[in-house]
Amino acid sequence: MTLAEDLRPTLTLRRTFDAPRALVWRAWSRPEVLVLWMGPVEWPAFSVTSDFRVGGEWRIGLKSPETGEELWQGGVYREIVEPERLVFTFRWDESHEDGPPVDTLVTVDLAETDDGRTVMDFTHQGLKSERSLTGHKHGWNSTIDRLEAWLAANPD
């Protein structure tokens, strides 16, 4: 990211899951699992493709159950350190929230606690504006709630 991108708003979230790190990693790294929880409740994923390697591309389609409207996003995997760190670029295909899309950067750090739970530190850097930060905060919190529900329903 450039200096100008580094100065744009950043979303930081921390969640603790009652699930082992290996399961949380699987949820983030396998497209057949990602499609089950990715996207906020009002825009769940219906399509996920992923070339899960450094330099590989990913693409996700979200769809409104109410209107059928689709939103597409994608990026490139920058860093993969199984099972503890995932870094990827993120960009909407079309204008979203506050104008033309920009390249942003997502980092997911996973740490296992002594009692077998997982702490996830999530960062989304380079958001375009405070409005974009607010929208992504809602979207990612809803998405992570869906991840938490998936982890609870799929303990193994």
N, C-alpha and C positions, 0 to 999 in steps of 0.2 A: 504494500500500500504506500501511496505517496504521503508526504507531509500534510497536504491539504485533506486527503482522505482520513488521515489519523486524527485530524481536528474535528471531523464530523461526529455527530452523536453516536454513543456506544450503549448498547443494551447489555446489562450483566444480570444473570439470574443464577441462583444456587438452589438446587433441590436435593433432597435426600430420599432415596427410594429403598423400600424394604425388599430389596432384590440383590443378588450377587452381581458384581461388576461384569462377569462374563455374559450374563443375560442382557444387561443394559447395552453392552457392546454389540451383541447380536442384533438387538433392536435397531441400532444405528447403522449397522454394516450390511444388512441383508435386505435387498429390495422387496422380497416377498413378505418381510416383516414390516418394513417401513410403511408400506401401503396400508397396513392395518391400523396405524396410529398417527401418521403424519398429517398435518394440517389442523387448523382450529376446528372446533365442533361445527361451525357454520360453513366451513370450506374443507371438508375431508378429502384426502388424497383418493384418486381413483386410478392413477397411473404412476408407477415409479420404475425408472430404468437407472442402472448404476454399473459403471465400469470401476469397481472398487479397488483402485490402485492409485498411487501417486501419479498425477497427470491424467487420470481417467475422469471422464465426464459423468455427471448425474443429471437427471431431469425428473421433475415431479409435476403432475397435473392435479390441481385442486378443482372441486366442482361444488357449487352451491346446490344443496338438496332442494331449496325453494324455487330457484329460477333456472337451474341447469347451466348457468354461466360457468365458464372455465377460466382459471388463472393458471399460467404456466411459469415455472421457475427452473433455474438450472445453474450449474457451475462446474468447477473442477476441483478434484481432491488435491490438496497441497501437502498435507502431512497425515500419515496414518501410523500410529504407534499402538498396536494391539496389546492389551485391551484398555489403554489409558488415555489416548489423545487422538482427536480427529479434527482436522482443519480443512475447510473447503470454502471456495468462493461461492457467492450467492447473488443472483441477479434475476429480477422479474423479466419476462419476455417483453411485456408491453408496459405502458404507463400504469403506475399503481400508486395510489394515495396522493402523491404530490408531484406528479409530472413524470418525465422520462426516467427510465430505470438507470440505476448506477450499480457498479460492481461493489459488493460488500464482502466481508470476511467473517465466517462463523468458526468459532473454536469450541470444542466440547472436550472437557477434561473430566475423567472419571477416576475416583479414588475409592477403594474398598475400605470400609471401617472394620475395626476389630470384631464387631458382632455380625459381619457378613452383609451389611447394607452397603449402598453405593451413594457417594456424594458426587453430584454432577455440577461442575462449574461451567456455565454456558455464557459465551460472549458473542455478540453480533456487532461488529465494528463497521464504521463508515456509512452509517445511515444518513440519508440525505438531509433531514431536518428534524426538528422536535416533533412535528406532526408524524413523520415516518417512525420515529422512535416510539411514540404513543401507540401507533397502529401495530408495529411489530411486537411491542410489549404484550398487547392483548393477544395477538396471534400466537406468539411463542408460548405464553403461559397456558393458553387453551390447548395448544399442541402437546405441551409437556403434561398437562392433566390427562390427556388421552394416552400418552406413553405410560404414565403411572397406572392407569386403569388396565392397559394391556399387560404390563408387568405383573399386576396382581392376579389377573386371570390366566396367566401363562407362567407359573412359577418354575417350570422345568423346561 
